[in-house]
Amino acid sequence: MTQDVGKVVLGRYRLLEVLGEGGMGAVWRAHDERMRRDVALKQLKLPLGLAAGEREQLVARMEREARSVGMLKHPGVITVHDQFHDDDGLPWIVMELVRGRSLADLLRDHGPLDEAETARIGAQIAEALAVAHQAGIVHRDIKPANILLEGRRVVVSDFGLAVVPGETTLTATGALLGTPAYLSPEQVNDREATAASDMWSLGATLYAAVEGRPAFTGGSMAALLLAISRGDPAPVQRARRLAPILRDLMRLDPRHRPTAQAAAATLAALAGAAPAAPAATEPALPAPDLAVPPLPQLSRRTYLVTAGIAALALAVPVGYAATQENGSGRPRKSPSPTAPFLIGQPLAGHTLSVNAVAFSPDGRILASASDDRTVRLWDVATRTPLGAPLTGHEKDVTSLAFSPDGKTLATGSRDTTVRVWDVATRKPIGKPLTEHEDPVRGVAFSPDGKLLATADVGSLLLWNASTRRPIGGPLEQRGTFDTIAFSPHGRTLAGDAYDVVLWDVSGRKPRARAIKGDTTGVLAVAFSPDGKLLAGAGEKKQDDVRLWDVAARTQLPQSFVNHTEDVNAVVFSPDGKTLATGSSDQTVQLWDVATGKPQGDRIGGDEGTIRSVAFSPDGKALATAGSDNAVRLWHLPPTPHQTPA
């Protein structure tokens, strides 16, 4: 559709950029040359081969959206300026351009909201719904992706599924329209949606906003719909003051749910303010509330518009930050807005301890290796397994590494072998590498992908990654390796055979390099992204982490102290400004590299010994794993030296 950029539609609307595109159309940012303002244009584009009846239904639905929204005058409802048909007879809607982000985006990027902010947003949604319901309009698709945030203004968008008085419902019997997790029980059971249905969806939306997860989940669509139809949402854990109104909004019997006006009054009181009266004019927009993380500088993604294209809707992520009970039955402290929080439930599937986790270079896949002799691949976006586990190792899988192009995965095992896997097919490539005589503890690819390094109890081997043949003999070292790492430029290889070991691998024969400082008791090593620093962590001494200047091979003075037991894993963030460590004290700590100071409290506390930590390539998430058999994904809010993307 980029070929249409610059095109003038109806003699006045110049198309500037596509804000979103789906199978049934697109939403454009356009400039109204007559009124000299930017607007949003919603364009319907129908696929080839569509039956005449289906075409008429989709055209009628979009026309109805324009009429239904045009009937409403309220700051919480998107403003429709005009509607017209192009030369093909397809409708376009001209709307105000809302400069902000959706509630779904906010939850995905920053995690759950506090109770007051959730109530404030909910009150404004309820006020907008009250205006719609008074006009006889039922929205039918209230969800986080259809709630737009512009400063402190909250806007209800996407009336494409709305029921308008005096018009025929455009839904076939048995058709399920809307996002399942936010559909009311009556919609799930194919009964007529009413104003009370919108209130149920409002409750489900606010539940997700404050709890960081949907009220209803299921292992399949059928299980989800069954859970909704039974009307038994998961107990709230963060929403203490909001629990009564959420319960009332999501009552199984629609007759027992509050009206939009009543909900607006209750929510406004919980937010500490009275509901505003409906107004036909757009209010002034004060600075964003501090309870909401600041919005990033406007970009193409943050021009949000009301779009009735299902493919453009964003589902709320299952961020799970709550006052959970820990293993002792005591509630955990709720995280602060700047603390890491758990994304969804732990990734379960391994039956024994997880020894290693790693993200693919594009961040889409997470791999985990376990004592149960398997390797699992996970889809990061959906947090679901990618097919069956990788099997073949005969003992514990201790280590793994993606190749730089993400196409292959190397794994090491206590069975003394190394296996290389095709990530796309999840099949082994060739035969296992069997040169090691002792359990393999570490594997690493060089940054250019040409070398594969593997380490066992006391020696290290270099392999040609393409031919999978060893290069030279083993590099012997006193002690037991736990991790190995290539420097970003690929010329240096570090290992932690109890002492820190460096090799120059740029020549034909690797050469050991001495390093100064306290190198003993190190159980994990990691290079900074620029290759200037080497971090070592291990046995609980005075410091949890030690840093070395790689060029000078000298220890730096920063002192990292906060764990109470041995540190088993260490990794730098992609920008090199943060370190993450995992410890036998069952916690993970983030550190400021420049100062050595902890960034906030340790996270975790009842997940067993932490054996591996890994940053996602964009630095926004952290994967952790250990002796409780599970893998966890943590959302990382921007640190003081970062800005939201």
LINUR-V866756 format. One record per backbone hydrogen bond with DSSP energy under -0.5 kcal/mol. CO is the residue of the C=O (numbers start at 0). NH is the residue of the N-H. Records with the same first field share a line. If there is no record, write none. Layout:
BEGIN
CO: NH / NH
END
This chain:
BEGIN
0: 3
1: 4
3: 6
6: 8 / 14
8: 11 / 12
11: 13 / 32
12: 8 / 14
13: 30
14: 5
16: 18 / 28
19: 26
21: 24
23: 44
24: 21
25: 42
26: 18 / 19
27: 29 / 40
28: 15 / 16
29: 31 / 38
30: 13 / 32
31: 35 / 36
36: 31
37: 96
38: 29
39: 41 / 94
40: 27 / 42
41: 92
42: 25 / 44
46: 49
50: 54
51: 55
52: 56
53: 57
54: 58
55: 59
56: 60
57: 61
58: 62
59: 63
60: 64
61: 65
62: 66
63: 67
64: 68
65: 69
66: 70
68: 71
71: 73
73: 76
75: 155
78: 80 / 95
81: 93
83: 91
85: 88
89: 85
90: 43
91: 83
92: 41 / 94
93: 80 / 81
94: 39
95: 97
96: 98
97: 99 / 303
100: 148
101: 105
102: 106
103: 107
104: 108
105: 109
106: 110
113: 117
114: 118
115: 119
116: 120
117: 121
118: 122
119: 123
120: 124
121: 125
122: 126
123: 127
124: 128
125: 129
126: 130
127: 131
128: 132
129: 133
130: 134
131: 136
132: 135
136: 138
137: 162
142: 145
143: 102 / 103 / 146
145: 147 / 156
146: 102
147: 149 / 154
148: 100
149: 152
152: 149
154: 147 / 156
155: 77
158: 161
161: 163
162: 137
163: 166
169: 171
171: 174
174: 176
177: 179
178: 181
179: 182
183: 187
184: 188
185: 190
186: 189
193: 196 / 197
194: 198
195: 199
196: 200
197: 201
198: 202
199: 203
200: 204
201: 205
202: 206
203: 207
204: 208
205: 209
206: 210
207: 211
208: 112
210: 320
214: 233
219: 223
220: 224
221: 225
222: 226
223: 227
224: 228
225: 229
226: 230 / 231
227: 230
237: 239
238: 242
239: 242
241: 245
242: 246
243: 247
244: 248
245: 249
247: 250
251: 253
252: 255
253: 256
258: 262
259: 263
260: 264
261: 265
262: 266
263: 267
264: 268
265: 269
266: 270
267: 271 / 272
268: 271
278: 74
283: 285
285: 151
288: 291
298: 301
299: 302
301: 99 / 303
303: 97
304: 306
307: 309
308: 311 / 312
309: 312
316: 318
317: 343
318: 320
319: 321
321: 323
323: 331
325: 328
329: 325
335: 338
340: 634
341: 319 / 343
345: 347
346: 630
349: 348
352: 354 / 370
355: 368
357: 366
359: 362
363: 379
364: 359
365: 377
366: 357
367: 375
368: 354 / 355
369: 372 / 396
373: 369
374: 389
375: 367
376: 385
377: 365 / 379
378: 382 / 383
383: 378
384: 386
388: 390
389: 374
392: 391
395: 397 / 413
398: 411
400: 409
402: 405
406: 422
407: 402
408: 420
409: 400
410: 418
411: 397 / 398
412: 415 / 439
416: 412
417: 432
418: 410
419: 428
420: 408 / 422
421: 425 / 426
426: 421
427: 429
431: 433
432: 417
441: 454
443: 452
445: 448
449: 464
450: 445
451: 462
452: 443
453: 460
454: 440 / 441
455: 480
456: 480
457: 476
458: 455
459: 474
460: 453
461: 470
462: 451 / 464
463: 467 / 468
468: 463
469: 471
473: 475
474: 459
482: 495
484: 493
486: 489
490: 504 / 505
491: 486
492: 502
493: 484
494: 500
495: 497
496: 498
497: 521
498: 496
500: 494
501: 512
502: 492 / 504
503: 510
510: 503
512: 501
516: 518
518: 499 / 521
520: 538
521: 497
523: 536
525: 534
527: 530
531: 549
532: 527
533: 547
534: 525
535: 545
536: 522 / 523
537: 566
538: 540
542: 540
543: 537
544: 559
545: 535
546: 555
547: 533 / 549
548: 552 / 553
552: 515
553: 548
557: 559
558: 560
559: 543 / 544
565: 567 / 583
568: 581
570: 579
572: 575
576: 592
577: 572
578: 590
579: 570
580: 588
581: 567 / 568
582: 585 / 609
585: 604 / 606
586: 582
587: 602
588: 580
589: 598
590: 578 / 592
591: 595
596: 591
597: 599
602: 587
606: 627
608: 610 / 626
611: 624
613: 622
615: 618
619: 635
620: 615
621: 633
622: 613
623: 631
624: 610 / 611
625: 353 / 628
628: 349
629: 625
630: 346
631: 623
632: 342
633: 621
634: 340 / 636
638: 641
END
